[in-house]
């Protein structure tokens, strides 16, 4: 018997067995799904880490030491020899220009320039990090190094200084006049001098 003789009788692909359609489907009460449980429900899939309800094996393994892997900084690394081969005299090099030229994969990570190779062209290179040798070679060729400083959140220094000054003045006034309520600024003096609102007395017969 040849394979084409089989496919002529049963077709090229076998029909899918319809499961879970009740006793009238012709497959019995459980209709091909076996007994009760998670496997008999639609949408069930095996979790590779599932071990019958007990603690997973990886959770039983002891944990030792400490790592900073989650907090490490990742850069696109480029040497000055790549800039020498890519750029022309007077070009501006950024992470976007290197990504568009195909030197690096994308512009999602910051750029770090290292000093391997020689550089003879005058370039303006903008990057997040420079090695000492790369910076020296770029500047020796007449180029310019622009290092991007990552700005992290910080409170307003002027507001923090004003707040500290007001706090020190308030402490000094309290030391000079112990027990007295001395306001620290004009706004507090205005608030103290403003008369308080008095509520109207409630009538005994609201009706």
Secondary structure, DSSP 4 states (H G I P E B T S, - for coil): --HHHHHHHH-SSPPPP--S--GGGTTTTTTTS-SSSGGGSTT----TT--TTS--HHHHS---S---GGG---EEEEEHHHHHHH--TT-EE-HHHHHHTTSSS-SSSEEEEE--S---S--EEEESEE-HHHHHHHHHTT-EEEEPPPPPP---HHHHHHHHHHHHHHHHHHHHSTT----SSHHHHHHHHSPPP-PPPPPS---
